[in-house]
Amino acid sequence: MKSVVKASESKLTRRRFLVAYGGAALTVGVGAIDAVAVEPRWVRVTYPDVAIRGLPAVWDGVRIAHLSDLHVGPVIDVEYVVRVVELANAASPDLVVVTGDFVSEGGATMAGLVDALRALRGPMGRLAVLGNHDYWSGAPAVRSLLANAGIEELTNKRRMLARRGHGLCVAGVDDLWEGKPDLAAALAGVPEAVPRILLCHNPDYAEQMPHTPRVDLMLCGHTHGGQVKIPFGPRPRLPIRHRRYAAGLVEGPCCQVYTSCGLGMVGIPIRFNCRPELAIVTLRRDA
C-alpha cells in the first residue's frame, strides 16, 4: 500500500512539474511574440496633464502632441510614421513638437518621410529639435527634411506664440551628446512673466542645465522607456545616466521634465511592457 501511495505522489509531482514547466514555456512564448510582433507598433496614446504656475488662463487646456524617436530606417518604415501622424491628427492638438531622432539611417527613407511629416496638423505650429541619431545619420540632411516638411527646427532658439494678448514661449536646445545646448541663447529676451516650454532630446540635460533662465516644462525623448520593462521590476537598459528620467513626468532640479517612451526602436527591435508612446500633453493653470 505504501508503494502505491509513493507512486501516486511521484506521478502527481511529475504532473505538477510538467504543468508548471508548460505554463512557464507558454508565458515566455507569448511574451516573445508580444515583444517582437505586437508591442513594437502598438502605439499607446497618453494624455498627461501638466500644471504650470502662472500659466495665463487663455493657455489653460492647450494640447501639445509630443512625438519623439521615430527612428525611420532599417527597422521602422515610413508607413508606420503615416499611422502615427494619423493618430496625432485625430487628437486635434493645438501644437505639435518632435524631440529628435527622426531617422536611424539616412538615404532613401528621407523622401517618403517628408510627405508623412508634412501631414502633421498643428494650428499653432510644428516645432522640433534634433537628436543624437540625427547627427549620426547626417544633420544637414535631417535639417533639409524638416524644412521640406514645414517643421521649424529650434536649435538653441525659440518660437514665441500669442493667444489673446498672452504669450507662450517654446524653445529648443541642441542635442546633449552631439551638439552644444545653449539655454541662454534659446531664451534670450523672453519676458520673465511668459511661460517657457523647452524641447530637448536627452533628459539628462535636466541635471546639467543652468537654473536661469527659467524653464517651466521640458519635453524629451531619447530613452525609449528602455524598450523593455520587467513587470513590477526595472528597465534593464537605459541610455541615460539619471534613471529617474526613464519615462513620464518627473520634477527635475530646475523644472518639470516629461520623457516620452518614443515611437521607434534601436538595437534589438523589440518592445516588452513598454509600448511606443504618443503623448498628448495638456497644459493646466497652476495659480
N, C-alpha and C positions, 0 to 999 in steps of 0.2 A: 504493500500500500504506500509506503514511504517513497519507493522508487517511482511510482506513478505520479505522486504529488510533485516530486522533483522534476520529472519530465515535463509535466504541465507547466510548472513555473518557468522552466527553461524555454519552452515554446512561447510562453507569454512575454518573457524578457526579450526573446528574439523578435517577436511581433512588434513590441513597443519600439525596439531599436530601428526596425525597418520602417515603421510609421514615422518615427522622428527623423530618420535619415531622408526618407522620401519627402517629408514636409520641408526639411531644410533645403533639399535639392530643388524642390518646386519654387520655394521662396527666392533662391538665388537665380533660378532660371527666369522667373517673372521679373525680378529686379534688373537682370541683364537686358531683357527685351525692352523694359521701360527706359533704361538708361541710353540704349542705342537707337531704338526705333520710335519711342513715344515722346519723351520729355524734350529732346533737343529742339523740336519745332512746335511744341505745345505752349504757346505764349500765354503767360499769366498777366492779365491787365490788373494793376493795383491802383488804388485810389487814396494815396496818403494826403491827409490834411496837415499843413504846416503853418503854425501860428507865428506871425511876425509882429513884434512890438512896434507900435506906431504906424502900422500899415494904414493908409487912408481908407476910409470906408468904400470909396469907389473901386478899390482894388480887391476888396474882400470877395472871395468866390471866384477869382480869376483862375483859369485852368491852364496848366502847362503840361504839354505832352513831352515827357523826358525819354528820349531814345539814347541808347549807348551800345558800343561794341557790336556793331553789325558784322564785322569781320568777313565781308564778302571775299571769296577766294576759293581755294580747293574744297572746302567743306560746306560753306554757306553760298547758295546761289541767289541770283537776283530775284527769282520767283518768290523766294521766302521773304525778301525785303518788300516786295509788292504786297504780300499779305499783311506784313507788319504795318505798312503805310495805310492800308485799308482799315486796320484796327484803330490806328491813331486817328484817322479822319472821322471814324464813326463816333469817337468820344467828343467831337466838336471842341477841340481845345482853342483857347484864345491865342496861345503862343506855342511854338514847337522849338525844342532845343535838343541838340545831339552832342553828347560829351565824348566824342572821339572814337578812334579805331573803326573807321568806315571800312577799311579793307585789310586783308591779311596778305594779299599779293596783288601787285599792280597788273596792268596789261589789259587783256580783252574784257575783263569784268567791268571796267570803268564806264564804257559806253552805255550798257544796259542800266547801270546803277544811277547814272544821271537822270534817265527817264523815270525811274522808280522814285527817286528822292524829289524830283520836280513836282510830283503829285501830292506831296505833303501839304496840308492845309492849315495855316496858322494866320488868321487875320491880322494879328499884331506883329508878326514876324516869324522868321525861321532862322535860328542862330546856332552856331556850332563852334567847337574848338577841336584841335587835333589831338590824337593820342600817340603813344609810342609806336604802334604798328603803322600808323600813317607815315611817320618819319622813316621807318624801316622799309616801307613799300615805295617811298618817294613822295616827300611832302609837296613839291611843286605840282605833281600830277593830281594829288588829292585836293589841293587848293583850286586847281583848274576844274576839277569835278564839282566842287561846291559852288564855284562861280557859275558854272553852266547850269547847275540845278537851281540857281536862285537862292542859295543859302548863304547867309552872311557869316563869315569867319571872324571870330572875336579873339584874336591872339594878342593879349595884353592891351585890349581896348574895350570899349563899351558901346552899348546902344541905349539911348535914353527914350523911354516910352512915356506917353502922356495920355491921361484919361480925365476929361472934365477938369483940366487945370492942375491935376496932381500927377507928379512924376513917379516913375519906377525905373531903376537902373538895372540892366542886365549886362554884366561884364564877363570877360573870359581871360584866363591866363594860359600861358604856354604849357606844354607837357613837362612834368616834373623830371622825367628820365632823360628826354632827348632835347628839350628846349630850355628856355630861360624865363620862367614865370616871373612877371613883374606886376605885382598888385598895385603899386603906387601909380604906374603908368596906366593901368586899366581903369582906375577910379579917379584919376586926376581931374579936379574941377567939379566933381559931383557934389551938389549941395548936401550939407550934413543931414538935413531932415528927410532926404529922399531914401527910401528903402533900396537895398542893394542885394541882388542875386548874382552869385559868381558861378560860372561854368569852369570846371577843371576836370581833366580826365582822371587823374590819380588822387584818391582821397588822402594819401599820406601827406599831401600838401597842407592839410588841416593842422598838422603838427609843426610845420615849418613857416607858415605864413605869418607875416607881422600882425600885431594887434591893431595897427592902424595902417591905412584907412579901414573903417568899419565894414564888415560884411554881415549880412543877416542870415543868409542861407547859401550854402554851397552845394551844387548838384554835380555828382561824379559818377564814374563807372569803373572800368579797369579790372575789377576783381572777378567778375562773372559769378559772384557769390561763391567762388571756389569750383563751380560746376558740379561738385559732389558735396553733399552734406549727409553725414551719417545720421540716421534717425535718432533723435534725442541725444545726439553727440556733436562733435566738432566738424568743421570743414577742413579736411586734411591738407589741402594745398591752397594757399592764397598768395598772390604776387605783391603783397604789401608787407610793410614792417609792423604796422599797427592794426592788429587783427580786429579790433572793435569796429573798424570801418568796413567790415566784410559786406554788409548789406543793410539797407534800411536807414532809418533816421537815428542819428546819434548827435549828442551835444559835444562839440569839439572845444578846444581851448579858446577859440575866437568866435565861433559861430556854429549854427546847426549845420549838419552835413547829412545829405541824403545820397546814399550809394546804391545805384541800380545794379541788379544782378546781370544786366546786359542781355543782349539778344542773340549773339553768336557764340562761337566756341573757338578755342585754340588748343593745340596739343592733341590729346586723345579726344576724339569727337563724341563725347558722352556728356549727359547731364543726369544726375540722380538726386531726387529730393531737392532739386534746385532748378525749377523751370525758368526759361527765358522770361525777362520782365519788361513790360511796357508800363511805365509809371505815369499816371495822370495826376499830377501834383496840384492840389487846390490851395491857394494862399488864403489864410484866415487872419483876421484882425485880432491882435492881442493887445488890448489897450493897457 
